[in-house]
Amino acid sequence: MEMVAAASPAAQTLRTMNTHCTTSIAHHHSAIVKNPTPWLFNKPGILTLYASNPIPRRQTNVLTLLTRCSTKPDINTNSEIGQNSASADEPGSTPNPEHLPTAKLGDDDSLSSSSSLSLPCSSRGLVFDLGPSGSWDSRDIGSPVVKRFLSDDEERWYMWYHGSSGQNPGSDSLGLAVSSNGIHWERGFGPVRSAADVGLVMNVGQDWWSFDTLSIRPGEVVVMSSSKVKASSAVYWLYYTGLNSEKVDLGADDGDKGEVFSRSLPGLAISQDGRYWARIEGDHHSGALFDVGSDGEWDSLFIAGPQVVFHGSGDLRMYYHSFDVKSKQFCIGMARSRDGIKWVKLGKVLGGGKVGGFDELGAVNASVIKNKKDGNYVMAYEGVDGDGKRSIGIAVSSDGLREWRRVDEGDAVLRRGEEEDGWDNQGVGYPCLVQMEGGDVDGEWRLYYRGVGNGGRSGIGMAVSRGSDISNFRKWTGFQS
């Protein structure tokens, strides 16, 4: 199948951000949407990737799925029944593969000012906090996938992310927030109700045999068009991590009892508006795109964090991570595809770093972008140190394949906060890179990430590069006059 990439005329027009200047970051950077911003009704003019002939497992159902997803979201409230599970830090819990600690709350997910988990005084970098009490994302948020869309007369930002509530603490769903500047976000309290709404957009799978009945987390969103999907325009392709109740043991290879994780596999869903999603079944019997490796292979335990990059005609590349039981390290691997559905694994591309380094025990949750300035590939990833703490590093490659070189002498470019009451003082991860274009910000990079603070409280933060230097990031503190 042949694939080409083309930019729409609107996407070729760049302009400087038009935002309100502030001198410091506020505690709350999101608003519940009641009357949606007018531009939410319009589809973005963006760089579009055209796939001429992808073939899903159930080819005859694709059009039906698209029709269904344009009228009813996959957010059946009944899906929460039977899905309750302990969070990663609670007694008797089962941690998830790439999961940083989740918030420890009681049966009530209230986050009032009197709560012991109220927002810390130090919020440097924080741009998106937990949702209000009772909302679908009031307990935990993370794995941001952020996209910036430019046209002749406006700027739009979309952020897909995972979230969970106190009523269903062990099950992550997927939501959408929007912004005009990538800093102040509009969010929804519950499920989306229209093509202009924001909030909860996708829930866990309902079929008992499915790979994603426990939790789902976004990995990447790509816009592609296919002759097999009879839509009037390009559609959003969501690559995501799906988890189920099956357990894997990281110490199984040497006979010792190790850390136990939930099994995860990569999935695909499509949407015409980024809100109503229809799953596309892959080759695996569970509906996943592909299975774990055979016994003895580096990815035999789980597949997580799928992140897809368009390289060229008929060449899509997926970066994902697993745990190599032989090397005892988290590693990032790669697969390639001609149609975005059928994938061929290529093996590991990045493993653990230097002894004593921030990524000594490995790398997870890659975010890869092709640098528009020099053509090199840039990978932001979450590094795991010898104590299990998480920081963010950067690696570069000329071809995006195996020759990845860590920048800044293998040191982290973003670390957890040092403040005693800092919102991200326990760890940072789930990076998402955005390369800025136009005006004064041309060439700069934004790094969105998940942070975890005291008590396991989570949030989404942002750091900005100093110019185009990808080895030098500073956490957001507000617009500078």
C-alpha positions as CSV (number, residue, x, y, z in Angstrom):
1,M,0.0,0.0,0.0
2,E,1.3,3.4,-1.0
3,M,1.2,6.3,1.4
4,V,1.9,10.0,0.9
5,A,1.9,13.1,3.1
6,A,0.5,16.5,2.1
7,A,0.0,19.7,4.0
8,S,-3.3,21.6,3.6
9,P,-3.0,25.3,2.6
10,A,-4.2,26.3,6.0
11,A,-1.5,24.4,7.7
12,Q,1.2,26.2,5.7
13,T,0.3,29.5,7.2
14,L,2.1,30.1,10.4
15,R,1.5,32.8,12.9
16,T,2.6,33.9,16.4
17,M,0.5,32.8,19.4
18,N,-2.1,35.4,20.4
19,T,-2.5,34.9,24.2
20,H,-3.1,36.9,27.3
21,C,0.1,37.7,29.1
22,T,0.6,36.7,32.7
23,T,3.4,37.0,35.1
24,S,2.9,33.8,37.1
25,I,1.1,30.5,36.6
26,A,-2.3,30.2,38.3
27,H,-3.4,27.2,40.4
28,H,-6.1,26.2,37.9
29,H,-5.5,26.2,34.2
30,S,-8.6,24.5,33.0
31,A,-12.3,25.4,32.8
32,I,-15.4,23.2,32.6
33,V,-17.0,23.8,29.2
34,K,-20.7,24.8,29.3
35,N,-20.8,27.0,26.2
36,P,-18.1,25.6,23.9
37,T,-15.7,28.0,22.1
38,P,-17.0,28.6,18.5
39,W,-13.9,27.1,16.9
40,L,-14.7,23.7,18.5
41,F,-17.3,23.3,15.8
42,N,-14.7,23.4,13.0
43,K,-12.3,20.7,12.0
44,P,-8.7,21.7,12.1
45,G,-6.6,22.5,9.1
46,I,-3.6,20.4,9.7
47,L,-0.8,18.4,8.2
48,T,-2.6,15.3,6.8
49,L,-1.2,11.9,6.2
50,Y,-2.9,9.9,3.4
51,A,-3.1,6.1,3.6
52,S,-4.6,4.8,0.4
53,N,-5.4,1.2,1.3
54,P,-5.3,0.0,4.9
55,I,-7.3,-3.2,5.5
56,P,-8.8,-3.7,9.0
57,R,-9.5,-7.2,10.3
58,R,-13.3,-6.7,9.8
59,Q,-13.1,-4.7,6.6
60,T,-16.9,-4.7,6.0
61,N,-17.6,-3.2,9.3
62,V,-15.4,-0.1,9.0
63,L,-18.0,2.2,7.4
64,T,-20.6,1.0,10.0
65,L,-18.2,1.7,12.8
66,L,-17.5,5.2,11.5
67,T,-21.2,5.9,11.2
68,R,-21.8,4.6,14.7
69,C,-18.9,6.6,16.1
70,S,-20.3,9.8,14.7
71,T,-23.5,9.4,16.7
72,K,-22.7,7.6,19.9
73,P,-19.4,7.7,21.8
74,D,-17.9,4.6,23.4
75,I,-18.5,5.8,26.9
76,N,-21.2,3.5,28.2
77,T,-21.5,4.2,31.9
78,N,-22.2,0.5,32.5
79,S,-18.6,-0.2,31.5
80,E,-17.6,0.8,35.0
81,I,-19.4,-2.1,36.6
82,G,-17.0,-4.8,37.5
83,Q,-14.0,-2.8,36.5
84,N,-13.0,-1.5,39.9
85,S,-9.4,-2.3,40.8
86,A,-6.9,-1.1,43.3
87,S,-4.6,1.7,42.2
88,A,-0.9,1.1,41.9
89,D,0.0,2.3,45.4
90,E,-2.8,0.8,47.4
91,P,-2.4,-2.4,49.5
92,G,-3.0,-5.6,47.4
93,S,-2.8,-3.6,44.2
94,T,-1.4,-4.6,40.9
95,P,0.7,-1.9,39.3
96,N,0.5,-1.3,35.6
97,P,3.5,-1.5,33.2
98,E,4.4,2.2,32.7
99,H,2.3,3.6,35.5
100,L,3.7,6.2,37.9
101,P,1.9,6.1,41.3
102,T,-1.8,7.1,41.3
103,A,-3.5,9.4,43.8
104,K,-4.5,7.8,47.1
105,L,-8.0,8.8,47.8
106,G,-10.8,7.3,49.8
107,D,-14.2,6.4,48.5
108,D,-15.0,10.0,48.0
109,D,-12.9,11.6,45.3
110,S,-13.4,15.2,46.7
111,L,-10.5,17.5,46.2
112,S,-11.7,20.5,48.3
113,S,-9.3,23.0,49.7
114,S,-9.4,21.3,53.0
115,S,-8.3,18.0,51.5
116,S,-4.9,16.6,52.4
117,L,-4.3,16.3,48.7
118,S,-5.1,19.9,47.9
119,L,-3.0,21.6,45.2
120,P,0.6,22.3,46.5
121,C,1.8,25.8,46.8
122,S,4.6,25.2,44.3
123,S,3.0,24.7,40.9
124,R,5.9,25.5,38.6
125,G,5.2,23.7,35.3
126,L,1.6,22.7,36.1
127,V,-0.9,23.5,33.3
128,F,-3.6,20.9,33.8
129,D,-4.8,19.7,37.2
130,L,-7.1,17.0,38.3
131,G,-10.8,17.4,37.4
132,P,-13.3,18.7,40.0
133,S,-15.0,16.4,42.5
134,G,-17.3,14.0,40.9
135,S,-15.8,14.3,37.4
136,W,-14.6,11.5,35.3
137,D,-10.9,12.5,35.8
138,S,-11.0,13.6,39.5
139,R,-8.6,11.0,40.8
140,D,-5.8,10.6,38.3
141,I,-4.7,12.0,34.9
142,G,-1.7,11.4,32.6
143,S,-0.3,10.3,29.2
144,P,-1.0,13.6,27.4
145,V,-1.0,13.5,23.6
146,V,-1.0,17.2,22.5
147,K,-1.5,18.5,19.0
148,R,-1.2,22.1,17.7
149,F,-3.3,23.1,14.7
150,L,-2.7,26.4,12.8
151,S,-4.7,28.1,10.2
152,D,-4.7,31.6,8.7
153,D,-6.7,33.2,11.5
154,E,-6.6,31.0,14.5
155,E,-4.6,28.5,16.7
156,R,-6.1,25.4,18.3
157,W,-4.7,22.8,20.6
158,Y,-6.2,19.4,21.4
159,M,-5.0,17.2,24.3
160,W,-6.1,13.6,24.6
161,Y,-5.2,12.1,28.0
162,H,-6.2,9.3,30.4
163,G,-8.1,9.8,33.6
164,S,-9.9,8.0,36.3
165,S,-12.4,8.8,39.1
166,G,-12.9,7.8,42.7
167,Q,-15.9,5.7,41.6
168,N,-13.6,3.6,39.3
169,P,-10.1,4.2,40.6
170,G,-8.3,1.3,38.9
171,S,-9.7,1.9,35.4
172,D,-8.4,4.6,33.1
173,S,-10.6,6.1,30.4
174,L,-9.7,8.6,27.6
175,G,-10.7,12.3,27.4
176,L,-10.2,15.4,25.4
177,A,-9.4,18.9,26.4
178,V,-9.0,21.9,24.1
179,S,-7.1,25.2,24.2
180,S,-6.3,28.3,22.2
181,N,-2.7,28.5,23.4
182,G,-1.7,25.1,24.8
183,I,-1.6,26.4,28.4
184,H,-5.2,27.3,29.5
185,W,-7.4,24.3,28.8
186,E,-11.1,23.8,28.6
187,R,-12.3,20.4,29.9
188,G,-15.5,18.5,30.4
189,F,-17.1,17.1,33.6
190,G,-18.4,13.9,32.0
191,P,-19.0,12.2,28.6
192,V,-19.1,14.3,25.4
193,R,-22.6,15.0,24.1
194,S,-21.9,16.6,20.7
195,A,-19.2,17.0,18.1
196,A,-18.3,20.4,19.7
197,D,-18.0,19.1,23.3
198,V,-15.0,18.1,25.4
199,G,-14.6,15.6,28.2
200,L,-14.7,11.8,28.4
201,V,-14.5,10.4,24.8
202,M,-13.7,6.7,25.1
203,N,-14.1,4.0,27.7
204,V,-12.7,0.5,28.2
205,G,-13.6,-2.4,26.0
206,Q,-16.9,-4.2,26.8
207,D,-16.2,-7.6,25.2
208,W,-14.9,-10.1,27.8
209,W,-12.2,-11.4,25.4
210,S,-10.9,-8.0,24.6
211,F,-7.4,-6.8,25.5
212,D,-8.5,-3.5,26.9
213,T,-11.2,-4.3,29.5
214,L,-9.3,-2.8,32.4
215,S,-7.8,0.5,31.3
216,I,-6.9,2.5,28.1
217,R,-4.3,5.2,27.7
218,P,-3.5,7.2,24.6
219,G,-0.2,6.8,22.8
220,E,-0.5,8.9,19.7
221,V,-3.1,10.5,17.4
222,V,-2.4,10.7,13.7
223,V,-4.6,12.1,11.0
224,M,-4.9,9.8,7.9
225,S,-7.2,9.2,5.0
226,S,-8.0,5.8,3.5
227,S,-9.9,4.6,0.5
228,K,-11.2,1.7,2.7
229,V,-12.7,4.1,5.2
230,K,-15.6,5.8,3.4
231,A,-15.4,9.2,5.1
232,S,-15.7,12.6,3.5
233,S,-12.4,13.7,4.9
234,A,-9.3,12.4,6.8
235,V,-10.0,10.7,10.1
236,Y,-8.1,10.6,13.4
237,W,-6.3,7.4,14.1
238,L,-5.7,6.7,17.8
239,Y,-3.0,4.3,18.9
240,Y,-3.4,3.4,22.5
241,T,-2.4,1.0,25.3
242,G,-5.1,-1.4,26.4
243,L,-4.8,-3.3,29.7
244,N,-6.8,-6.3,31.0
245,S,-6.9,-8.4,34.1
246,E,-4.2,-10.9,33.1
247,K,-1.1,-10.6,35.2
248,V,2.6,-10.8,34.2
249,D,5.6,-11.3,36.6
250,L,8.8,-9.3,35.9
251,G,10.8,-11.9,37.8
252,A,9.4,-15.0,36.1
253,D,12.5,-15.7,34.0
254,D,14.8,-16.4,37.0
255,G,12.2,-18.2,39.1
256,D,11.9,-15.4,41.7
257,K,8.8,-13.5,42.5
258,G,9.1,-10.1,40.9
259,E,6.9,-7.1,40.4
260,V,3.5,-8.0,39.0
261,F,1.9,-6.0,36.2
262,S,-1.3,-6.1,34.2
263,R,-0.9,-7.4,30.7
264,S,-1.1,-4.7,28.0
265,L,-1.2,-4.7,24.2
266,P,-1.5,-1.9,21.5
267,G,-4.8,-1.0,20.0
268,L,-6.3,1.2,17.3
269,A,-9.5,3.3,17.1
270,I,-10.6,5.8,14.5
271,S,-12.8,9.0,14.7
272,Q,-14.0,11.7,12.3
273,D,-13.8,14.4,15.0
274,G,-11.5,13.2,17.7
275,R,-14.4,12.7,20.1
276,Y,-16.4,9.7,19.0
277,W,-14.2,6.6,18.5
278,A,-14.7,3.2,16.9
279,R,-12.2,0.4,17.6
280,I,-10.5,-1.3,14.6
281,E,-9.7,-5.0,15.4
282,G,-6.1,-6.0,14.7
283,D,-4.7,-9.4,13.9
284,H,-4.5,-10.6,17.5
285,H,-7.5,-12.7,18.7
286,S,-8.2,-10.1,21.4
287,G,-8.5,-7.3,18.9
288,A,-5.0,-5.8,19.6
289,L,-2.8,-4.9,16.7
290,F,-0.2,-7.5,17.6
291,D,0.9,-9.8,20.4
292,V,3.8,-9.9,22.8
293,G,7.0,-11.7,21.7
294,S,7.6,-15.4,22.2
295,D,9.2,-16.7,25.4
296,G,12.8,-15.5,25.6
297,E,12.2,-12.4,23.4
298,W,12.7,-8.9,24.9
299,D,9.0,-8.0,24.6
300,S,7.4,-11.3,25.8
301,L,5.7,-9.8,28.9
302,F,3.7,-6.8,27.6
303,I,3.5,-4.1,24.9
304,A,2.8,-0.5,26.0
305,G,3.1,3.1,25.0
306,P,2.6,2.8,21.2
307,Q,3.7,6.0,19.5
308,V,3.4,6.2,15.7
309,V,5.4,8.4,13.3
310,F,4.9,8.9,9.6
311,H,8.3,8.5,7.9
312,G,7.4,8.4,4.2
313,S,5.3,6.8,1.5
314,G,4.2,3.4,2.9
315,D,6.4,3.7,6.0
316,L,4.8,4.1,9.4
317,R,6.9,3.5,12.4
318,M,5.7,2.5,15.9
319,Y,7.8,3.0,19.0
320,Y,6.7,1.0,22.1
321,H,8.2,-0.4,25.3
322,S,8.4,-3.6,27.3
323,F,10.5,-5.2,30.0
324,D,13.4,-7.4,29.0
325,V,13.6,-10.2,31.6
326,K,17.1,-11.1,30.5
327,S,18.7,-7.7,30.8
328,K,16.3,-6.7,33.7
329,Q,15.7,-3.4,31.9
330,F,12.8,-1.5,30.4
331,C,13.5,-1.1,26.7
332,I,12.0,0.8,23.7
333,G,11.4,-1.2,20.5
334,M,10.1,-0.5,17.1
335,A,7.7,-1.9,14.5
336,R,7.0,-0.8,10.9
337,S,3.8,-0.9,8.8
338,R,2.7,0.1,5.3
339,D,-1.0,0.6,6.3
340,G,-1.0,1.5,10.0
341,I,-2.8,-1.8,10.9
342,K,-0.5,-4.7,10.1
343,W,2.9,-4.4,11.8
344,V,6.3,-6.1,11.6
345,K,8.6,-5.9,14.7
346,L,12.2,-4.7,14.2
347,G,13.5,-5.2,17.8
348,K,14.9,-3.0,20.5
349,V,16.2,0.5,19.7
350,L,16.9,1.9,23.1
351,G,17.7,0.2,26.5
352,G,19.1,1.2,29.8
353,G,21.6,4.1,30.3
354,K,24.8,4.4,32.2
355,V,25.3,3.0,35.7
356,G,24.0,5.4,38.2
357,G,22.2,7.4,35.6
358,F,18.6,8.6,35.5
359,D,17.7,5.8,33.1
360,E,19.9,3.0,34.5
361,L,16.9,0.6,34.6
362,G,15.6,1.5,31.2
363,A,13.4,3.7,29.1
364,V,9.6,3.8,28.5
365,N,6.9,5.9,27.0
366,A,8.8,7.3,23.9
367,S,7.6,10.4,22.1
368,V,9.2,10.7,18.7
369,I,9.1,13.6,16.3
370,K,10.9,14.3,13.0
371,N,12.7,17.6,13.5
372,K,11.3,20.0,10.8
373,K,14.5,22.0,10.8
374,D,17.3,19.4,10.3
375,G,15.4,16.2,9.5
376,N,16.7,14.3,12.5
377,Y,14.4,12.2,14.7
378,V,14.0,13.4,18.3
379,M,12.9,11.0,21.1
380,A,11.7,12.2,24.5
381,Y,11.4,9.2,26.9
382,E,10.8,8.4,30.5
383,G,13.9,7.1,32.2
384,V,13.8,4.8,35.3
385,D,16.7,5.0,37.7
386,G,18.1,2.4,40.1
387,D,15.5,3.4,42.8
388,G,12.6,3.4,40.4
389,K,12.4,7.2,40.2
390,R,11.3,8.7,36.9
391,S,12.8,11.5,34.8
392,I,12.8,12.6,31.2
393,G,15.6,12.3,28.7
394,I,16.2,13.0,25.0
395,A,17.8,10.9,22.3
396,V,18.4,11.8,18.6
397,S,18.8,9.7,15.5
398,S,19.5,10.5,11.8
399,D,17.1,7.9,10.5
400,G,14.8,7.0,13.4
401,L,16.0,3.4,13.4
402,R,18.7,1.9,15.6
403,E,21.3,4.7,15.9
404,W,19.9,6.6,18.8
405,R,22.3,8.9,20.7
406,R,21.4,10.3,24.1
407,V,21.9,14.1,24.4
408,D,23.5,16.1,27.3
409,E,26.0,13.3,28.0
410,G,23.2,10.9,28.8
411,D,21.7,13.2,31.6
412,A,18.0,13.9,32.1
413,V,16.6,17.1,30.5
414,L,13.7,17.3,33.0
415,R,13.7,16.0,36.6
416,R,11.1,15.8,39.3
417,G,10.5,19.0,41.3
418,E,12.8,19.6,44.3
419,E,10.3,21.6,46.3
420,E,9.0,19.7,49.4
421,D,5.4,20.6,48.4
422,G,6.0,20.5,44.7
423,W,3.2,19.0,42.6
424,D,5.7,16.8,40.6
425,N,8.3,16.1,43.4
426,Q,7.8,12.3,43.2
427,G,8.4,11.8,39.5
428,V,7.9,13.0,35.9
429,G,7.1,10.9,32.8
430,Y,4.8,10.3,29.8
431,P,6.5,13.0,27.7
432,C,4.9,14.5,24.6
433,L,7.0,16.8,22.4
434,V,5.6,19.6,20.3
435,Q,7.8,21.6,17.9
436,M,6.7,25.2,17.7
437,E,6.6,27.1,14.4
438,G,6.0,30.8,13.5
439,G,7.0,34.2,14.9
440,D,9.0,34.5,18.1
441,V,8.4,30.8,19.1
442,D,9.8,29.4,15.8
443,G,12.1,26.5,16.5
444,E,11.2,26.2,20.2
445,W,10.0,22.9,21.7
446,R,7.3,22.3,24.3
447,L,7.5,19.2,26.4
448,Y,4.2,18.1,28.0
449,Y,4.5,15.5,30.8
450,R,2.8,13.8,33.7
451,G,4.0,14.7,37.2
452,V,3.3,13.0,40.5
453,G,3.5,14.7,43.8
454,N,3.0,14.0,47.5
455,G,0.4,11.3,48.2
456,G,0.5,10.2,44.5
457,R,-1.5,13.2,43.3
458,S,-1.0,13.6,39.5
459,G,-1.2,16.5,37.0
460,I,0.0,17.5,33.6
461,G,2.8,19.9,33.2
462,M,4.8,21.7,30.5
463,A,8.4,22.7,30.0
464,V,9.8,24.9,27.3
465,S,13.2,24.6,25.5
466,R,15.7,27.5,25.5
467,G,15.5,28.4,21.9
468,S,15.9,25.3,19.7
469,D,18.2,23.5,22.2
470,I,16.6,20.1,22.9
471,S,18.9,19.5,25.8
472,N,17.8,22.5,27.8
473,F,14.3,22.7,29.1
474,R,12.8,24.8,31.9
475,K,9.4,24.3,33.5
476,W,6.7,26.8,32.5
477,T,6.3,29.7,34.9
478,G,4.1,32.0,32.9
479,F,4.3,34.3,29.9
480,Q,7.3,36.7,30.1
481,S,6.7,40.3,29.2
